[in-house]
């Protein structure tokens, strides 16, 4: 329906289907996995209660950071 309304193919990102409900996990996970293991074991802090904070928390869980 959207394709017909605008006259071309339309692609949408289904953020609600992502692990955290947002795409912010990609950048956070990339950064967390670049940290050396010693630094990762110290844990992470996110100064956000929004999508970025959820992404950092999910990335930390995936990377095995302590709670």
Backbone bond lengths (Angstrom), bond angles and torsions (degrees), N, CA, C in turn:
res aa  C-N    CA-C-N  psi(-1)  N-CA   C-N-CA  omega(-1)  CA-C   N-CA-C  phi
1 X - - - 1.454 - - 1.516 111.10 -
2 X 1.322 116.30 -43.20 1.459 119.72 179.99 1.525 110.31 -65.26
3 X 1.335 116.44 -39.62 1.470 120.77 177.56 1.534 110.61 -56.18
4 X 1.313 115.43 -47.61 1.462 120.19 -178.30 1.526 111.41 -65.43
5 X 1.308 117.32 -36.51 1.466 121.03 -177.45 1.526 111.85 -65.90
6 X 1.337 117.52 -35.13 1.464 120.24 -177.66 1.524 113.07 -105.15
7 X 1.329 116.81 -9.27 1.451 120.47 175.53 1.517 115.82 80.49
8 X 1.322 116.81 19.81 1.468 120.61 176.91 1.529 108.42 -159.12
9 X 1.354 116.91 164.96 1.473 118.74 178.92 1.534 111.29 -63.49
10 X 1.309 116.41 137.58 1.462 122.30 178.66 1.522 107.95 -122.72
11 X 1.318 116.00 130.46 1.462 121.89 178.64 1.521 108.17 -118.25
12 X 1.300 116.60 133.30 1.461 120.56 179.59 1.525 109.34 -122.40
13 X 1.311 116.06 147.50 1.462 121.88 176.68 1.523 108.42 -90.18
14 X 1.296 116.21 126.55 1.464 120.77 -179.87 1.530 109.72 -87.99
15 X 1.327 115.98 80.41 1.460 119.85 -177.99 1.519 112.38 -58.56
16 X 1.316 116.91 -33.40 1.462 120.00 -177.40 1.527 112.13 -66.37
17 X 1.326 118.25 -15.61 1.459 121.30 179.49 1.530 112.27 -92.78
18 X 1.325 118.15 -2.00 1.462 121.53 178.79 1.527 110.15 -77.62
19 X 1.320 116.15 161.96 1.469 122.59 -177.89 1.529 111.40 -51.77
20 X 1.323 117.20 -44.46 1.465 121.01 -177.48 1.519 112.92 -101.84
21 X 1.317 117.18 1.74 1.458 119.92 -175.26 1.511 112.24 84.40
22 X 1.333 117.88 6.64 1.464 122.67 179.69 1.530 108.82 -153.65
23 X 1.312 116.76 163.09 1.456 121.09 -178.40 1.528 113.06 -85.87
24 X 1.305 119.52 1.01 1.465 122.54 -176.38 1.523 113.37 -61.97
25 X 1.312 118.93 -15.76 1.459 121.03 -177.94 1.530 111.97 -66.34
26 X 1.324 118.51 -29.02 1.472 120.56 -175.82 1.521 112.25 -59.07
27 X 1.314 117.42 -52.90 1.459 120.97 -179.01 1.518 112.02 -67.63
28 X 1.325 116.06 -40.14 1.463 120.16 -179.85 1.525 110.71 -64.36
29 X 1.329 117.57 -45.33 1.461 120.78 -179.84 1.518 110.87 -64.99
30 X 1.309 117.24 -40.67 1.459 121.02 177.47 1.526 110.64 -57.67
31 X 1.311 116.92 -46.54 1.467 121.38 -179.29 1.527 111.06 -66.66
32 X 1.327 117.43 -45.62 1.465 121.29 -178.65 1.531 110.63 -60.98
33 X 1.316 116.89 -41.77 1.467 119.94 -178.43 1.528 112.47 -71.82
34 X 1.329 117.61 -17.04 1.462 120.89 175.89 1.530 112.38 -82.50
35 X 1.327 117.11 -15.82 1.467 120.49 178.99 1.527 109.51 -70.48
36 X 1.324 116.33 145.99 1.463 118.01 176.04 1.534 108.46 -71.18
37 X 1.338 117.47 153.33 1.468 121.57 -175.32 1.531 113.86 -54.55
38 X 1.323 117.32 -37.29 1.472 120.23 -179.51 1.536 110.32 -62.77
39 X 1.298 116.11 -43.71 1.467 120.53 178.75 1.526 110.20 -66.02
40 X 1.325 117.34 -43.19 1.466 121.67 179.46 1.524 111.54 -59.96
41 X 1.332 116.84 -38.10 1.477 120.44 -179.26 1.524 112.41 -65.48
42 X 1.321 116.99 -21.85 1.467 120.28 178.30 1.527 111.33 -73.09
43 X 1.328 117.52 -18.26 1.457 121.55 179.32 1.516 112.22 97.56
44 X 1.320 115.24 173.42 1.461 121.89 -177.65 1.512 110.29 -128.77
45 X 1.325 114.86 155.77 1.457 121.47 174.87 1.516 107.17 -129.96
46 X 1.324 116.93 133.83 1.464 121.87 175.75 1.519 108.11 -117.12
47 X 1.316 116.82 131.35 1.455 121.34 178.11 1.524 109.58 -96.80
48 X 1.321 115.57 56.91 1.457 121.54 -179.91 1.519 108.60 -157.86
49 X 1.309 115.86 137.42 1.465 120.34 174.34 1.522 109.58 -104.43
50 X 1.335 116.20 5.96 1.458 121.11 -177.90 1.516 112.39 -98.84
51 X 1.319 115.55 -151.86 1.458 121.37 -176.82 1.523 113.40 -59.53
52 X 1.335 117.10 -38.64 1.462 118.93 179.89 1.529 110.61 -65.69
53 X 1.309 117.42 -43.02 1.464 120.92 177.35 1.519 111.79 -60.46
54 X 1.330 116.97 -40.78 1.471 120.92 176.50 1.521 110.68 -63.30
55 X 1.330 116.20 -39.59 1.465 120.46 178.56 1.510 112.22 -64.50
56 X 1.327 116.85 -43.45 1.465 121.01 178.76 1.526 110.25 -64.38
57 X 1.315 117.20 -43.02 1.465 120.85 179.44 1.528 111.26 -62.59
58 X 1.320 117.38 -43.51 1.460 120.96 178.73 1.525 110.80 -66.05
59 X 1.317 117.55 -40.86 1.466 121.78 178.33 1.521 110.48 -63.19
60 X 1.322 116.90 -42.48 1.463 120.58 178.85 1.540 111.00 -62.62
61 X 1.319 116.36 -40.94 1.469 120.44 178.46 1.524 109.98 -63.41
62 X 1.320 117.76 -46.34 1.462 122.58 -179.86 1.525 111.23 -61.21
63 X 1.339 116.76 -39.04 1.462 121.86 -177.42 1.531 112.54 -82.40
64 X 1.322 117.03 -4.12 1.470 120.33 177.61 1.515 114.51 79.77
65 X 1.321 117.53 25.10 1.465 120.54 176.92 1.532 108.43 -69.77
66 X 1.342 116.21 150.44 1.470 118.94 179.91 1.535 110.77 -68.83
67 X 1.313 115.23 156.82 1.473 120.21 178.30 1.487 110.48 -84.34
